[in-house]
């Protein structure tokens, strides 16, 4: 590993309203959405940064940030003998600005004075809704070795995958010469194809283009200069194309590991299902670079008389007489006898419903917390603290998008809202 010069501040972009992940973002910020039974989306970039030796981390957010604040405060506590921190920077009214963040670049602009500290040479900017494991020191080494103003981490993709990404063209030396943000599916992108000699060096195969991962390194003085006008609001749409057109030295760093943008319901669901496979493309545990999350003091999960295939379990669950196949089972989940669940995410609960509380809920005519006896759930997401009545049927599949009081359907996936009550025998 090359020796890196200077000091790097890390910024995680918490995103806007998270409409593509609605209703999971109805009561929480996008980075706080649960992932993989026991983690949250924000744990991915923060863990990558910590494992890369970067411990000065800001998280920028403005919507529904209470649960995110709580998670960060309870999870990332550095010892008093380091300068490490993970700090929320929310949109705020000041004498200089009284409005909300208008985009990713605008969010960084409004807090730039907090990043420009003594000795800081680089700012690493990360997205808060991607799943991957990356050593950012390799990216920073590319930035140093190339002498770049900006370095963009990229991933090789096939042409049919380009329409959801920022696509860039790099020359044989690794300099970015053109940038196109989210091109149309039918647009001619032949001029952005990876040069043959680079395709051979990077072993890209049928992946003909480079897509931006939403991971950037800026030299601090360059970032200040680019944001000084107060006009550009977004890195992908405004800052990067303008920097390339102006002839600034913008370098491409090629990352060839697993990476997935999980900013939509369909992508989020499929990423969780991937984790259940026998040989998943991403594993949360790597002894050299684990993914961290909040430590909890909870009992082990108890599984009684169940048939279970390819499923993940968090701590503190109770499953009795159920059948599960490809299910992500979140914290404190309760599944009653006879339930059949497949291709589903159970986000669990924030509390245990003990005897007195259970009796009080029953007196109000409410089913117990969790999945009721004999319920059938397939291709669905059950958000936290939901009550699924006995015999209820919740089946996703080939069906149009719908929106109801207690659940919505997106991309053929039924999402039961946080705290929703589904009556016994209901069919969704």
N, C-alpha and C positions, 0 to 999 in steps of 0.2 A: 504494500500500500504506500502510495506516495505521501510524503510529508505535506500537510496542508498548512498554508499560511493563513494568518489572521484568525479572527473569531467570527463564528457564524451564529446569527439569530434565526430561530425557526418560527415560522408563522403557519398555523393551520387554519384554513378558511372553513368556517363552520357552515357556510351556505346561507341561502335565503330562506324562504318559507317552506322549502322542501315539498312543493306541490306534487312532484312526481312520485313521492313516497306517501302521499296522503292515502288513508287516514292515520298511518303510523306516526305522522308528524303533527297530528291535530293537537296533541298535548305535550309534545316534547320537541326539542331542536333536532334537526337531522343527525348531527353527530352523536346524539344520545339514544338513537334507535338501537334496541338489543340485537345482537348478532351471535350466531353459533352457540346458543343456549345460555352463555354466561358473560359474554363480552358486550361491548357497545362499539359502534362504528369508530368513535374517536380513539379507541384503544389502538387501532392499527397504525395511523401515522405517528402517534406519540410513542408507541413502542419501537417503531422503526427508528425514530430519532434518538431515543435513549440508547438503543443497541448500537447506534452509529456514533456514540459519544457526544451527542448534542443534547444539552440539558437546559438550555435557555429557550423556553417554548411558550409562545403566545397562541391562544385560540380565539379567533374573531367570530363573534356570533351576535345575533340581535333578536331572534324569534324564539319564544318558549324556552328560555335558557335555564330555568330553575333546576330541572333534573340534571342537566349537563353540569351546572355549577356544583351541585351536590356530588355527582360522580367524580369529577376532577378533584374536588377537595378531599374526598375520602380515599382516593386511589393514589395520587401522585404526590407523595411527601418525601422530599429529599432531606438527607441528614444535614445538620447545621455546619458541617465541615466542607460543604461544597457550595457553589453559587447557583446550583440548579433550581429551576422553578417551572411550573406549568400554571400559566395565569390566563384567565378569561379577560378579553378586551371586548366589551360590548359597545354598540353604538351609543353615543352620548351627545348631549348638547353642550357646546362650548361657545366661547366668544367668537371663535373662528368658524364654527359650523353648527347649525341647529337642525340638520336633517339626518335621516337614516342613511346607512350604506346604500349606494346606488349601484354597486357591482363589486367584483373582487378587487380590482385596482383601487377603487374609491375607498374600500374598507381599509386597505393597507395605507393609503394616503392619509387618512384621518388619524392613524396611529403611528405614522412614520417617526414622529419625534421620540416615541418610546423605543424604537429599534435602533436609532442612531446613537449608540453609546460608545464610550471610549474603547478603541481597539477593534470595533466591529468592522469587518471588511466585506462580509457576504450576508445576504438574507436568503434563506431557503424557504420557499413557499410551497405548501402542500394542500391538497384537497382532503376534505374530511369524510368522503363517502366512497373510498376505494378499498379494495381488498388485495393486498400484496405484501411481500416481505422484501425489503430492500435495504442494502447498506448504503446510506447516503454519502459515505466517505468516498465511494467510487465516483459518484456524480460530482462531488466537490473536487476530486482529483482531476477529472476531465476539465472542469472549469479552470482550475489552476494551470494545467498543462497547456491548454489551448490559449490561455490569456484572454478569455472571453469576457465581454460585458455581461452577457446573459447565456446561460446554458439550460436547454430544455431536455428533460428526460423523455425519451420516446420509446415506443414499442412497435415492432413490425406487425402489420396487419394485412389481411387480404383486401382487395378492392371493394368487395361487397360490405365490408365492415367500416368503411371510411365515413359514411354519412353522419355518424354520431360523434365524430371527433374533429379536432383540429389536425389537419394533414399538412405536413411540411416536406420540402425538398432539400436534401443535404447533398453537397458536392462530395467528391472523392476525398477531400481533406476533412470532412465532417462539419463544414460550415453550412448553416441554413441559408438558402438563397430565395426561398419562397414559402409562404404560409397561407393556408386556406382554412378558415374556421367553419366546420360543419358543412361540407359541400353537399349538394343534392345528390341523390342516388344515381341520377342519370348524367351527371356532369362529367366531362372529359377530364381525367386526372393524369393522363399519360405523362404530362410535363412534370408531375410531382413524383414519378416512380423512382425507386431506389436505383442508383447507378449500378451497372453490372458488377464492377469491381468491388463495390461496397456490399452488394448482395452476397457475393462469394465470401467476403471477409466475415460478414455477420451471420452467414449461414441462414438466410431468411427463407429459402425454399420458395413456396408459392405465395408468400407474404410480400407483396410488391410495393407497399407504401409504409411510411413512418407516421404514426399517430402520436400526438402529444398526450402524455399521461397526466397533465395538470400539475406537474412537479417542476419547479423552476429554481434556478439559482441566479440571483442578481448581485453584482458588485454594488455595495451600498451607495456609492456616489452616483452610479448610473441609475439606480432606482430612484434616488432623489431627483435627478434631472428629468427622468421620464414622467414622474408624477407631479412635477412642479407647476404644470399649466393648470391643473385642476379640472381638466376636461375629460380625458379618457377615464372610463369607468370600469373596464373589464380587461383582464390580461389577455385572454384568448382572442377576443374580438377586436380590441383596440391596441394594446401596448405591443404585443409581439409582432403583428403585421407591420405596424408603423416602424418598429426598430429594424426589422429586416429591410423594409423599403428605404430607410435612411442609410443603409449600408453599415450599420453597427455590427461588430463581431459577435454573432449569435451562434453558439455551438450546439450540436446535437449529441446527446449521450444516449446510447442504445442499451436498453434493458431488455433481457430476453427471458425473464422468469414469468411466473404466473402473475397476472394483473387483471382485475375486473372492476369496472365502474358499476357500483351497485346502487345507483341513484334512482332507479325505478323499481316499482313493485315486482315486475317480472324478473329483473336482474337480481334483486335482493332475494327473491324466493329461490331462484335457480342456484345462486351461490350457496345458500344454506343447504339445499339438497345435495350439492356437490360435496359438501363436508361429510355427508353420510356414506359416501362411496367407500369401497374397500381400499382403493388407492386414490384418495382425493388429490387434486392438483395443488391444494394448499392445506397445510396442517398448522394448527395453532401452536403446537409445541415443537420447538427446535431448541436443543440444549444450548446452542450458541447464540440464538436470537429469539427468545420466547416472546409471545404477545402477553402483555400485562393487563390486569384488570383489578377491580376492587377486591381485596381479600375479605372473605366472609367467614364467620364462625357458625356454620350450619351443620346439621346432622347429615350423614350420608344418605343417598337416595335408596329407598327400599322398593324392590320389585318382587311382587308375590304372584305366583301362578300366571305369569304373562308369557306371551310368545312375542319375541322381539327380534327384528332383523334390521341391520344397518341404521342404527339410530344413535343420537347423541343425548347425554343426560347431564344436566347441571346438578348442583347439590340440593339437598333438602326436598326431593320429590317423593311422592308416594303413588305407586301404581299397583293396582290389584286386579287380577283376572282380565287383563286387556290384551289386545293384539295390536302391535305397532310395526310398521315397515316404512323406513325412510322418514323418521320423525325427529325433529329437533325439539327436545323437551327442556324448557327453561326452568329457572329457579322456582322452587316451592310448588311445582305443578302437582295437581292431584287428578288422577284418572281412576274412575270407578269401574267395578266389574262389568264385563261384557262390552265395553267400548272397543270399537275398531277404528284405528286411525292409520292413514297412509299418506305419504307425501304431504306432510303438514309441519307447521311451526307452532309450537305451544310456547308462548312467551312467559307463562307462569304467573306468579303473583308477587305482590310487594309485602304480603303479610300472611300469617297462618290464621285460618279460621278455627279457633279452638271451640270447645263444647258450648260455652255460654253464647258466644257470638253466632255459632251455627244454629243454635236453637232460636235465637232472636231473628235471624234471617228466615228460618223456616216459618216462624210465626207470622212473618210478613208475606208469606207465600213465595219466597224466592228460593230457587234451587241452590244447592251447595256451590261453593267456589270450586271451579275446575270443570272437568269433563264428566258429565253425568253417566249413570249406568246405561249400557246399551246404546250409547250415542254412536253415530257413524260420521266420521270426518275424513274428507279426502280433498286433496289439493286446496288447502286453506291455511290461513294464518289466524290464530286465536291470540289477540293481544292480551296484555296483563289484566288480571283481576276480573276476567270474564266468567260468567256463570252459564254453562251449557246444560240445559235440562236433560233429564233422562230420556233416551229414545230420540233425541233430536238428530236430524240428518242435515249435514253441511257439506255439500259436494260442489267443488269447482269443476272446471272442464271447459268444453266448447260452448261458451255462453257470452252474451254481450255484457258490456260494462253497465252496472246498476249502482244506485245509491239509495240507501234506506237509513232509517233512524239508528239501527243497531249494527248494521253491516253494510259493506260495499263490495262490489265485484270489479276487479281490475285485471285485465289480461287473462281472464278465465280463472282467477284466484279469488276465493271468498275471504274477505278480511273482516273478522268480527272485532268491533271497536273495543278499546280499552274500557273495562268496567261494564260492558254490555251484558244484558240478561236475555238469553234465548230460552223461551219457555219449553217445557217438556213436550216432546213429540213434534216440535216445529220442523219445517222443511225449508231450508234456505237454498 
